[in-house]
Amino acid sequence: MSEASILPPARKAARPQRPSSAGGRIAREIVETFILTALVFLVIRVSVQPYEVVGPSMEPGMFTGEDVMVNTLAYLLGGPARGDVVVFHPPSDPSTVYVKRVIGVPGDRIDISLDAVYVDGVKLDEPYIYPLGPGENENNSVFTNIQLGANQYYVMGDHRQDSTDSRAFGYVPRRNIIGKAEVVMWPLSDAHVISTYSYVFAQVKQT
């Protein structure tokens, strides 16, 4: 009786590789570059919006007619901080767009005298406000014990004598805030990064 044997399977001949086309590779790279460029452009277009400053309420830092770059994704993971300059729809007129500085954030208590603003009892030394003339007061009215709740922000213009802000329409709901004004981009002679003056609020409790 012959012994059965098992032979290894016959090895198939390797299929020759078709040489890649240089033209096809270049075309693919062009398509990939185009798609990547389009995605970058889309992200920038969605996240950065230009707005024109109208009126004197943010002088001396921003003047009417200037264009500011607004980051609409700045608060995707959190809310505005004290000192941020934000673009928003005022609750008194949601069809319009204002630009002001955030003075108070959720949980803060705001007190306003004729010559000063206090956040949680801390008097703010505000170098960004419009210089006062002889006999002028920083604020036209006195407001005391303004307590901010969840998702509520208190905003004021830097030109305190010529600004319609939270002293007129109250707190701004978080949902009304469009984004953070980060750069004055036009005219080029006025271009600059918009400072948040975070050190002004350093002594106020952190949220």
Secondary structure, DSSP 8 states (H G I E B T S, - for coil): ---------------------HHHHHHHHHHHHHHHHHHHHHHHHHHEEEEE--SSTTTTTS-TT-EEEEETTTTSSS---TT-EEEE--TT-TTS-EEEEEEE-TT-EEEE-SS-EEETTEE---TTS----TT--S-SS-EEEEE--TTEEEEE-SSGGG--SHHHH--EEGGGEEEEEEEEEESGGG-EE----GGGGTTS---
